[in-house]
Amino acid sequence: MSKADEAKRTIKIENVVASTAIGHGIDLKSMTLELEGAEYDPKQFPGLVYRTKNPRTASLIFSSGKIVCTGAKNIADVDTGLKIVFTKMESIGIKVMPNPDITVQNIVASADLGSVLNLNSIAISLGLENIEYEPEQFPGLVYRLDAPRVVLLLFGSGKLVVTGGKKPKDAEDAVERIVKELEYNALL
């Protein structure tokens, strides 16, 4: 099994963030009073927070009718979590347009390359135009990829985070690409 395949097997989706809208504005104050478990403190945050338990998600509901769902571990959980929110909203008299579009905004995944990394050597070898590395500010190396269009955070431990993906395959492609680049430069 190649190093890339080994690393791809360690990929774990940590968070999926998606957005949607119900098609009209909402009175968040009255919604908070009617929706059990809703949290709304406009001095702290302009949206209402509604959490689902199974799957564990948090929906940030705004007065514009826009909703951001976060905390899901996969795309199916986003759909399920939002369906629960839509059902709850309708149960308290808030109309939801039929089949609202749900758009994945960001997938955050983690992986392990299985060996210690010399981040100084990586920063020099991979070229400074796509890399930010200031160990006094942040212990990881930030590497921006153009294809897939994601950001990799590489740590000396060999662990990494992929953020900015729109589908799970973006994380797989990013991990495969970084392994190949590190092997090509004899850094892995």
N, C-alpha and C positions, 0 to 999 in steps of 0.2 A: 504494500500500500504506500502511495506517495505521501510526502509530508503535507501536500495540499489537501489530499483526501483525509488524512488524519486530523488536520486542523479543522476542516469543514465538519467533521463528525462532532466537534466540540461546540459548534454554534448553538447558542441558546437565545431565543428572542426574549428580551427583557421587557419591552414596552412597545405597544402599537398605539399611535395617536391618529385619530380620524376626525373629520368634521362632517357636519350635515346641517340642514335647516328644516324647520317645520312649515315654512311658507308665510309666516306672519309674526307680528310682535307678541310679547307676553308680558303680563303684569307679574313680575317676580315676587312682589310682596304678598299678593293674594295666593300665588302658587305655593309659596313657603308655608303659609298657614294651612293649606289643604293637603299638601304632600308630606306624608309622614317620613321623617328622616332627612328632609331637605335642609340644607344649610345656606343661609344668605345673610351676609353682613357687608352691605355696599361700601362701608368705610374701609374694609379690608380688601375686598375683591368685587368687581362689578357684576359678577355672575353668581348664579345659584349653583351649588354643588349637590349633586344627587349621586349616591353610591349604590351600586348593585353588589350583592354578595356572591352570586353564582351565575355568571363569572364575576370575578372581582374587577370592577371598573369604576371610574368616576366620570360622570358627565358634567361638564361645565355648561350651564344653560344661560344664555344671555337674553336680555330684553328684546333684542332684534329678532329672536327666534332661531338664532344660530346656536349650534351645540357642538362642543368638542368632547370627544370621548377619549380617555386616557387610561393607562394601567392594564390594558388587555395584553395577554401573552401570545395571541394569534389573531388573525383577521376574523375568524369565525366568532371569537369572543366579542369583538367589536360589534358585529351584527347582532348577536344575541343580547348584549348589554343595551344597545340602543333600542332594540325591539321592546325590551322591558321598560325602558324610559318612555317610549312612545305610548305603550299600553297604559302606564301609570298616568301620563298626561291626559290621555283620552278619558280615563276613569274619573278625573276631576273636572271634565268639561273643556279641556283644551284640545281643539282640533289639530290634527297632524295630517299634512297632505299625504295622499297615498304614495307609497314607495319612494320616500325621499332619497335622493342621491347621497351615498356615503363615500367620502374620498379619504383614502389613507394619505396622511400628511408626512408621517415619519415612522420608521421602524428602527428601534434601537436593539442591537444584538451584541452579544459578547462571544468571544472564542479564545482558545488557548493554542499558541503556536508550539508549545511543548518544549521550548528551550529559552534560556536567558538571552536577552537581546542587548547589544551595545548600541544605545540610542545615539551616542555621538557619532559613531561610524555610519549608522543608518542615515543620519541627517546629512552628512557629507556626501555619501554615496548616491543617495536618491535625488539629490539636487535641491537647492534651497527654494526654488520658485514655488513649490507646492507643499513646503514643510515649514512648520513653526515648532521650534524647540527651544524653550527657555526653562531649563530645569529649576532655576531659582523661583520661577513663577508657578510652574505646573510640572509634576513629575513625569508626564507623558509627552510623547512626540505626536504632533497633530499633522496628519498627512491627508491632503485633499486630493481625491481621485476625480478624474473627469469621466471615466467610464468604468464601472457604474458611477454615477454622480453621488458620491457619499464622502463622509469624512471618517478616517480611521484614527483612533487614539491608540498608540502603541506604548506599552509599558515595559520596563526592563525585565520584569518577571516573565515576559513572553505572552502575557494576556493582552487582549485588545478589545476595543469597543468599536462597532460600526454604527454610525448614525447618519440619518438623512435618506435612508432607503425608502422606496415606495412599495417594494414587494420583497418577500423573504429571499428570493434569488439574488437580490442586490448584495446581501450579506455574503452569500456563498461566492459570488463572483469577486467581491472585494477581498475575501480571505484567500481565494485561489491566486488572485493577482499579487497580493503582498508576499505570499510565500514564494511565488516564482521570481519576483524582483529581488527578494532577499537571498534566495538560492543563487541567482545569476550573479549577484555581487558578493557571493561567498560570505554572507552575513548570518546565515541560518544553518 
